[in-house]
Amino acid sequence: MSRQFSSTTFHGLLLAGGVLIGGNCLAEPFSYDQEALPGAKPWTPAEFQNDPAEFQFVVIGDRTGGANVQETFKLAVGQLNLLRPEFVINVGDIIEGYSDDKAELNAEWDEVDAMLGELKMPFFRTVGNHDIANEVAKQVWVERHGATRYAFVYNDTLFVVLDSEDPPRTPPEGIKEKLDEYNRLQTEDPEKAKSMLAEFMADESVVAGLGKPVDFSDEQIAWLEDTLAKHPDVRWTFLFLHDPVWENPSESFKTIQELLKGRQHTFLGGHLHYYDYDNIDGVEHITMGPAGASFHAEGPGNVDHIMWVTMTEDGPEIANIALKGVFDRKGLDPSLFGAYDRKGAETEAPEAEAAQ
């Protein structure tokens, strides 16, 4: 049986092995018997979607803030290996955190990093409030993962990861103990866990904290300005941060928006555990739904999912994929329904996220 490779495939083989492979080295990736099919064809004439300038990556949302006992995020890792994007980027909250015990924090990271070590592609981290809730947690992050903000270029596209915990916010009182109790109740008494979550989300101090604008340090803004200046001609810029700060923008975030004027860009965040889409002055601002974190509201944005992004010459094409819609060649496993068909808190959908 003969197999046709694209010219780029053979180029890679030549560079790697240093041996010229005989035959039709520059064969097109698609071929057929033109004598047997001289006229009408049993396929449509559209072009193959194989532009080498295009690439695909995945964005995934919060794991924690009440990680579900069905371990949806862990299952998602296997699904990502089935889909094979070129890389994955998260929008923060991978550990429960809110501890000032380095041993406990490192144990949480050990668990997560072992999970992420199963991925067949790079996984880019973004800091969330659960990840660096205090100075001890930030120190652990830096020791294990380095910078809390960074940037990289991939195929003429700039990716900027911002730190929306700079400076860190004041956590709700008793949050560590409440998280521990909530996670215990998920197993022992799921209905009580749901009631506890609804009560927590309605707490005045929590609502006030969510509604407070997020500030960015002068140092981070200067870093961003310098990063953008070093990459003035990329075809697109993606900015990732945990908190969807555009919902209630601070003056410092407005400064960031000004820096980006005239540049093709997209913002992606998480934190709210509810998918939301905003187009602000022609710029897409997207809040990811969860990938295992607790549901905070009912509504269409209440879904465990990943975002499949294809970067094209015209900008990003975005497809959201519900995790329950991805299964391997053996078929859908009914035992996993609990991980993907979860029900959220019995509260209204966060239509006016001004309170968030």
Secondary structure, 3 states (H helix, E strand, C coil): CCCCCCHHHHHHHHHHHCCCCCCCCCCCCCCCCCCCCCCCCCCCCCCCCCCCCCEEEEEECCCCCCCCCCCHHHHHHHHHHHHCCCCEEECCCCCCCCCCCHHHHHHHHHHHHHHHCCCCCCEECCCCCCCCCCHHHHHHHHHHHCCCCEEEEECCEEEEECCCCCCCCCCCCCHHHHHHHHHHHHHHCHHHHHHHHHHHHHCHHHHHHHHCCCCCCHHHHHHHHHHHHHCCCCCEEEEECCCCHHHCCCHHHHHHHHHCCCCCEEEEECCCCCCEEEEECCEEEEECCCCCCCCCCCCCCCCCEEEEEEEECCEEEEEEEEHHHCCCCCCCCHHHHHHHCCCCCCCCCCCCHHHC
